[in-house]
């Protein structure tokens, strides 16, 4: 935490983007699927651990996704190239429309790898990425966008 001195008074000042260890964000078409929310903790200047989660209702199907990952800043600082690797756990539940049947539930795991661009300011982090998701259903490409707040 930095200290700001103004007109003889001392005020604590929030950490700058370089000092921020935490990031809370929302994403669209990212690690957690159609949309998600996430948290990331910086281990050092280039490495972070994070996780994104989502819950979606698609028709009557309930889809829950959890995606833990490792974020690595490859080049740059405020404008940077980054990579991410991680896992994806997804659970799909279709409730029964009739009595006597519990419905259907399926779960699966997969892997995720991403390459993207990040713009970081003191109050905002923007990311765009291209990813490959691999699982029992095959390999699927996707593009994702994220807006986060460092603190």
QUILIN-V226349 format. One record per residue. D_FIRST is the distance of its C-alpha to the first C-alpha in Angstrom with 2 decimals. Layout:
D_FIRST / D_FIRST
This chain:
0.00 / 3.79 / 6.71 / 9.83 / 13.20 / 16.08 / 19.58 / 18.76 / 16.31 / 12.64 / 10.56 / 7.04 / 6.39 / 6.09 / 5.12 / 8.29 / 11.29 / 11.08 / 7.83 / 9.21 / 11.17 / 13.29 / 15.94 / 18.53 / 21.60 / 25.21 / 27.87 / 31.50 / 33.95 / 31.32 / 31.08 / 32.00 / 35.02 / 35.79 / 32.41 / 29.56 / 26.07 / 23.63 / 20.39 / 18.89 / 16.52 / 15.51 / 16.87 / 16.23 / 16.18 / 19.63 / 20.40 / 19.58 / 21.54 / 22.42 / 25.19 / 26.91 / 29.47 / 32.15 / 35.21 / 38.01 / 41.48 / 43.89 / 47.25 / 47.62 / 45.66 / 42.30 / 39.97 / 36.79 / 34.67 / 31.83 / 30.45 / 28.04 / 27.11 / 25.40 / 23.72 / 23.93 / 22.85 / 25.99 / 25.79 / 23.42 / 19.78 / 19.40 / 23.09 / 23.98 / 26.81 / 26.03 / 28.14 / 28.09 / 30.44 / 30.89 / 33.31 / 34.58 / 36.21 / 38.30 / 40.51 / 43.17 / 45.20 / 48.25 / 49.50 / 53.24 / 55.18 / 58.09 / 58.79 / 59.46 / 56.88 / 53.24 / 52.08 / 50.53 / 47.22 / 46.10 / 43.00 / 42.05 / 39.47 / 38.80 / 36.55 / 34.39 / 33.52 / 31.81 / 31.21 / 29.30 / 27.28 / 23.68 / 22.16 / 18.36 / 16.58 / 13.17 / 14.72 / 17.66 / 19.19 / 23.00 / 25.21 / 28.97 / 30.74 / 34.23 / 34.86 / 37.72 / 38.14 / 40.70 / 42.47 / 45.96 / 46.78 / 46.18 / 43.61 / 42.22 / 40.18 / 37.67 / 35.25 / 31.95 / 29.37 / 25.85 / 23.34 / 19.87 / 16.58 / 13.38 / 10.50
